Amino acid sequence: MEALVPAFLLAVLTQLCDKPASLGAILADRYGRPLTVAVAAGLAHGVTNFAAGLGGMLIGPMMTPNARALLLALALIFGALGMIGSNRVKDRLDGWKLGAFFTAFLAILILSFGESTPFFTLALSTSGQPWFAAAGASIGAFGVAFVAAVLGERIWQGVPFRCLRVLAGIAFLIAGCWIGVNALRLT
C-alpha cells in the first residue's frame, strides 16, 4: 500500500507537465467528447502502468535494495530532465480517422510509453507492491487526463505550467540525487 501514494503523486506531477494531457485536450476539443477521450486516455495510461508494474514485479526479486533505490533515483533524475523539455504536441493527429475513443487510446498509449510515469511505476514496483504502484500511477494519470479533456485545448494550454515544471524538475533532481548518493553509499 505504501507504493500507491508516491506513484499517484509522481504521476500527477509528471502528467500535468507532459504531452499526453495536452493531446487529450486537443482531441477532446476536436471530437467534442471529453468524457470519451478521458476514459480512453485513462485506459491507455492503465495499460502502460500495469505493464510497468508487471516488469517491476519480474525484475524486483533479482535486485538488491540498493539497486532498487538506484533505479528510483535514475527515474527521478530522468523525470527531472524530462521536465526541462517542451510539452507541446508536435503532431495533432489530424490524419487519424479512428474516432474519439480509438484515436485517443492509441495516441496516448504510444505517447505514454515514452514518458516518465511508467518509469516511476517500474521503479516503485520493484519493492514488492507492483499493483499498488500501477494503480496509483493510473489513477493519477487518469485524473489529469480527465481535467485536461474537460477544460479543452484553449484553457489547458493557457495554464502557466512553466513554473510547476521548473519546481517539480528541481524537486525530482534533488530527490533523485539524494536517493542515488544513499544507494551508492557515498554518505
C-alpha positions in Angstrom: 0.0 0.0 0.0 2.9 2.3 0.6 3.6 2.5 -3.2 0.1 3.8 -4.0 0.5 7.4 -2.8 4.0 8.1 -4.2 3.0 6.6 -7.6 -0.1 8.8 -7.6 1.8 12.0 -6.7 4.6 11.3 -9.2 2.0 10.6 -11.9 0.0 13.8 -11.2 3.2 16.0 -11.3 4.6 14.4 -14.4 1.3 14.3 -16.3 0.5 17.9 -15.6 3.6 18.8 -17.5 3.7 16.2 -20.2 2.3 15.7 -23.7 -0.5 13.1 -23.2 -2.6 15.6 -21.3 -2.1 18.3 -24.0 -3.0 15.8 -26.7 -6.1 14.7 -24.7 -7.3 18.3 -24.5 -6.7 18.7 -28.3 -8.6 15.5 -29.1 -11.5 16.4 -26.7 -12.0 19.7 -28.5 -11.7 18.1 -31.9 -14.3 15.4 -31.3 -16.4 17.3 -28.8 -16.4 14.2 -26.5 -14.3 15.0 -23.4 -15.5 12.1 -21.3 -14.8 9.6 -24.1 -11.3 11.0 -24.6 -10.6 11.0 -20.9 -11.7 7.3 -20.5 -9.6 6.3 -23.5 -6.6 8.2 -22.0 -7.2 6.6 -18.6 -7.2 3.1 -20.2 -4.1 3.9 -22.2 -2.3 5.0 -19.0 -3.6 2.0 -17.2 -2.1 -0.3 -19.8 1.3 1.3 -19.7 1.4 1.5 -15.9 0.3 -2.1 -15.4 2.9 -3.3 -18.0 5.5 -1.4 -16.0 4.2 -2.9 -12.7 4.5 -6.4 -14.3 8.0 -5.6 -15.3 8.8 -4.4 -11.8 7.3 -7.5 -10.3 9.5 -9.7 -12.6 12.8 -7.9 -12.0 12.3 -6.8 -8.4 13.2 -10.1 -6.8 16.6 -10.1 -8.7 17.6 -6.7 -7.3 19.2 -5.7 -4.1 17.7 -2.9 -2.0 20.5 -0.6 -3.2 19.8 -1.4 -6.8 16.1 -0.7 -6.3 16.9 2.7 -4.7 19.3 3.5 -7.6 16.6 2.6 -10.2 14.2 5.0 -8.4 17.0 7.7 -8.3 17.5 7.3 -12.0 13.8 7.5 -12.7 13.6 10.8 -10.7 16.7 12.3 -12.4 15.4 11.4 -15.9 12.0 12.7 -14.9 13.6 16.0 -13.9 15.4 16.2 -17.2 12.1 15.5 -19.0 10.5 18.4 -17.2 13.0 20.7 -18.9 11.9 19.8 -22.4 8.9 21.1 -24.3 5.4 19.7 -23.6 4.0 21.0 -26.8 2.4 18.4 -29.0 4.1 18.4 -32.4 1.5 16.2 -34.3 -2.2 17.0 -33.7 -3.1 13.7 -35.4 -5.3 15.4 -38.0 -5.0 12.4 -40.3 -6.2 9.8 -37.8 -9.8 8.9 -38.6 -10.4 6.2 -35.9 -13.0 8.2 -33.9 -12.7 9.8 -30.5 -12.1 6.6 -28.4 -9.6 4.7 -30.6 -7.7 7.8 -31.7 -7.2 8.9 -28.0 -6.5 5.4 -26.8 -3.8 4.6 -29.4 -2.2 8.0 -29.5 -1.9 8.3 -25.7 -0.8 4.7 -25.4 2.1 5.5 -27.8 3.0 8.7 -26.1 2.8 7.3 -22.6 5.3 4.5 -23.3 7.9 7.2 -23.8 7.3 9.3 -20.7 8.4 9.3 -17.1 5.3 7.9 -15.4 5.8 4.2 -16.4 9.5 4.5 -15.4 8.4 5.7 -11.9 5.9 2.8 -11.8 8.6 0.3 -12.7 11.0 1.7 -10.1 8.3 1.7 -7.4 7.1 -1.8 -8.4 10.4 -3.4 -7.7 9.9 -3.0 -4.0 7.2 -5.7 -4.0 4.0 -3.8 -4.5 3.6 -3.6 -8.2 -0.2 -3.5 -8.4 -0.4 -0.6 -5.9 2.2 1.3 -7.8 0.4 0.7 -11.1 -3.0 1.6 -9.6 -1.7 4.8 -8.0 0.0 6.0 -11.2 -3.0 5.1 -13.3 -5.4 6.9 -11.1 -3.2 10.0 -11.0 -2.7 10.0 -14.8 -6.5 9.5 -15.4 -7.3 12.4 -13.1 -5.0 14.7 -15.1 -6.3 13.4 -18.4 -9.9 14.0 -17.2 -9.2 17.6 -16.2 -7.4 18.3 -19.5 -10.2 16.8 -21.6 -12.9 18.7 -19.8 -11.0 22.0 -19.9 -10.2 21.7 -23.6 -7.2 22.8 -25.5 -7.5 26.6 -25.2 -7.9 26.6 -21.4 -5.4 23.8 -20.8 -2.7 25.5 -23.0 -3.4 28.7 -21.2 -2.5 27.4 -17.8 1.1 28.5 -16.9 2.8 25.2 -16.2 6.3 26.5 -16.7 6.7 27.4 -13.0 5.4 24.0 -12.0 7.7 22.2 -14.5 10.7 24.0 -13.1 9.8 23.4 -9.4 8.9 19.8 -9.9 12.0 19.3 -12.0 14.2 20.7 -9.2 12.5 18.6 -6.6 12.8 15.4 -8.7 16.5 16.2 -9.3 17.3 16.8 -5.6 15.4 13.7 -4.5 17.0 11.6 -7.2 20.5 12.7 -6.3 19.8 12.2 -2.6 18.4 8.7 -3.1 21.2 7.9 -5.6 24.0 9.0 -3.3 22.5 6.9 -0.5 22.0 3.9 -2.8 25.7 4.1 -3.8 26.6 4.5 -0.1 28.6 7.7 -0.7 27.4 9.3 2.5 
